[in-house]
C-alpha cells in the first residue's frame, strides 16, 4: 500500500481548524471558571412612545445585569393619568440571559406623554 501525502492546503485548513477549536475550548473553560453566582438583576428601560392606529406603543428594554439567566420574566408598565383610571400593560419574556437584554412593546389607549409611567418587575424564575 502506498502512503497518501497531504498537500499544503490540507495542512493549512487543519492548522486553522485546530486553532479555532482550541480557542473556543479555552474561552468556554475560562468563562465557566470565572462565572459568578450573583442572582439575576433585572432593569426595565422605557423608550419614546410611538403613535399607532390602535393607540400608542412604548418600547420596553429589559436588561439582566446579574450573573445568572432569568426565566419567565414578567414586567408591568403602568400609565397614571390625572383624573382617569390607570392603564396597565404587561410583558413576559421567556428568558433574559446573564448580561443580556430583550426588547418588546407595551400598548396604551391614551398618550403616555400626558401621564406618568411606572415600571416594575412582577417576577422571574
Legacy VTK file of the C-alpha trace (Angstrom):
# vtk DataFile Version 3.0
C-alpha trace
ASCII
DATASET POLYDATA
POINTS 125 float
0.000 0.000 0.000
1.205 3.438 -0.822
1.056 6.262 1.673
-1.185 9.211 0.754
0.563 12.552 1.072
-1.307 15.638 2.142
-0.807 18.812 0.189
-0.084 22.196 1.776
-3.726 23.379 1.592
-4.895 20.446 3.702
-2.259 21.243 6.358
-3.310 24.925 6.400
-7.004 24.015 6.838
-6.068 21.564 9.595
-3.966 24.176 11.432
-6.650 26.880 11.208
-9.329 24.442 12.390
-7.156 23.306 15.292
-6.523 26.906 16.394
-10.252 27.736 16.208
-11.347 24.661 18.159
-8.689 25.195 20.841
-9.668 28.876 21.085
-13.337 28.018 21.635
-12.466 25.382 24.237
-10.174 27.850 26.010
-12.806 30.612 26.031
-15.540 28.300 27.329
-13.235 26.970 30.057
-12.296 30.499 31.139
-15.937 31.616 31.098
-17.025 28.637 33.211
-14.185 29.137 35.707
-14.874 32.859 36.223
-18.666 32.620 36.267
-20.138 34.093 39.429
-23.341 33.093 41.146
-24.929 36.512 41.650
-28.694 36.210 41.068
-30.418 37.945 38.136
-30.713 41.732 38.451
-33.476 42.947 36.133
-33.632 46.560 34.960
-36.506 47.989 32.888
-35.919 50.872 30.468
-38.656 52.682 28.538
-38.266 54.300 25.138
-40.178 57.118 23.456
-43.860 56.460 22.798
-44.968 55.935 19.210
-48.404 56.692 17.781
-50.156 53.652 16.278
-53.575 53.111 14.694
-54.918 51.460 17.866
-53.326 53.912 20.333
-49.750 54.309 21.497
-46.851 51.866 21.854
-43.872 52.217 24.157
-40.668 50.248 23.542
-39.528 48.355 26.639
-35.987 47.055 27.148
-35.303 44.534 29.917
-31.659 44.073 30.958
-30.168 41.409 33.199
-27.003 42.666 34.876
-26.795 39.599 37.129
-24.654 36.518 36.599
-27.489 34.016 36.164
-30.180 33.702 33.487
-33.686 34.824 34.448
-36.565 32.751 33.061
-40.202 33.776 32.684
-39.542 37.474 33.306
-42.828 39.390 33.761
-42.818 43.182 33.596
-45.664 45.593 34.306
-45.847 49.138 32.908
-48.493 51.397 34.410
-49.690 54.688 32.908
-51.119 57.014 35.567
-53.305 59.804 34.209
-54.707 62.786 36.110
-58.419 62.309 36.757
-58.657 58.942 34.977
-58.129 55.295 35.780
-54.605 53.998 35.345
-53.845 51.806 32.345
-51.644 48.763 32.793
-49.608 46.855 30.236
-47.736 43.628 30.811
-44.884 41.851 29.014
-43.428 38.408 29.503
-40.056 37.261 28.206
-39.252 33.529 28.139
-35.710 34.269 29.328
-33.185 37.077 29.698
-29.612 35.747 29.646
-26.923 36.947 32.024
-25.504 40.200 30.759
-28.174 40.285 28.034
-31.306 42.170 27.163
-34.666 41.641 25.485
-36.994 44.157 23.854
-40.740 44.437 23.368
-43.626 46.902 23.236
-46.478 47.818 25.561
-49.646 49.381 24.113
-51.889 52.010 25.685
-55.098 53.742 24.574
-54.073 57.142 25.958
-50.988 59.187 25.118
-48.224 58.291 27.621
-46.833 61.828 27.321
-49.916 63.146 29.179
-49.344 60.971 32.226
-46.685 59.286 34.337
-45.218 55.860 33.573
-44.122 53.441 36.277
-42.471 50.075 35.756
-41.909 47.073 37.950
-40.737 43.522 37.586
-43.553 41.186 38.644
-41.390 38.104 38.861
-38.979 35.648 37.278
-37.525 32.199 37.841
LINES 1 126
125 0 1 2 3 4 5 6 7 8 9 10 11 12 13 14 15 16 17 18 19 20 21 22 23 24 25 26 27 28 29 30 31 32 33 34 35 36 37 38 39 40 41 42 43 44 45 46 47 48 49 50 51 52 53 54 55 56 57 58 59 60 61 62 63 64 65 66 67 68 69 70 71 72 73 74 75 76 77 78 79 80 81 82 83 84 85 86 87 88 89 90 91 92 93 94 95 96 97 98 99 100 101 102 103 104 105 106 107 108 109 110 111 112 113 114 115 116 117 118 119 120 121 122 123 124
